[in-house]
Amino acid sequence: MVISLSVVLITVALISSISPQAEEETLSPTIKPTGRVVELVISGSEFKFDPAVIEVNAGDTVRILYINDGRRKHNFVLDAFGIRTANIAPGESVVIEFVADKIGEFKFWCSLLGHRERGMEGTIIVR
Ligand SMILES: [Cu+2]
């Protein structure tokens, strides 16, 4: 029983490490922060992000006001930069902040069951 549980856990860890990361690539490991702060507003609803594509410059501090404009709870996950919000209630918002210290295209999504599959996925492009 103990053995089979650990096999399941390892399998889950493998699946989660393979799927989203595969499409993300890091070209430059050491990007100096520019000190510039880019403020963006992203709206989440059933089942989309608006805007779904955002573009920033490498080294910028990205500050996102994420607003749940839907009628269900939604969250915001950007694994590439260690972002994972709580589930946000309709009408509520949260501020997300990170330094875009990697160049490439990175997916963000809502991790609630089935939401990403139904369209709650976006891309941040860091140039
Ligand atoms: Cu959602």
Boltz pocket constraint, residues with backbone or C-beta under 6 A from the ligand:
constraints:
  - pocket:
      binder: B
      contacts: [[A, 45], [A, 73], [A, 74], [A, 75], [A, 110], [A, 111], [A, 112], [A, 115], [A, 120]]
      max_distance: 6.0
